[in-house]
């Protein structure tokens, strides 16, 4: 997979994409990630990429020209263009699976007060990572890339991603490691039994309990589908 990210602050991605699983995936050639400063594409003599909004209002708005030219220089028939914006659809694990099947993603990081609405004509999707406002789209873009990269073939073990939170609209089951007893807290006896059927039943029941306690809305979504 190839991922191109448009940002005014490309240095923000250096640490995140140079460590851990994403670093190894890049080194193995499983994903190619490129960061583009779309300020490099502006035709404004002063290097501006934003301007005041028509109709008045506070803040500055990203202009069409630099982003159009940057996206068009990268886009192919295999590209899916995504705008990171709080006005987008809420990001879910199922979307991560769908996007992990794409060949080429172009992710636009919004900034300032917003972006010229005409930029959306370039985009296939608008995505939000939650109902809150951040200073820009860089951190949401990192979230998107992390959640997608780990699902690519060969990045992590398949069984690790198959038994995770949000699969089947359930949160993950609790896990334990050594020691068996720590400060009076014991590992559940069933996990020491060696009875794989009972362990699977225990884990499923714990998933249901944790989901109903922390995220009952996930089961509501399941019933609505």
Beta strands, then each sheet from edge to edge (+ up, - down):
strand 1: 2-7
strand 2: 32-37
strand 3: 50-52
strand 4: 60-62
strand 5: 79-90
strand 6: 104-109
strand 7: 114-115
strand 8: 125-128
strand 9: 181-182
strand 10: 185-186
sheet 1: 2+ 1+ 6+ 5+ 8+
sheet 2: 3+ 4- 7-
sheet 3: 9+ 10-
end
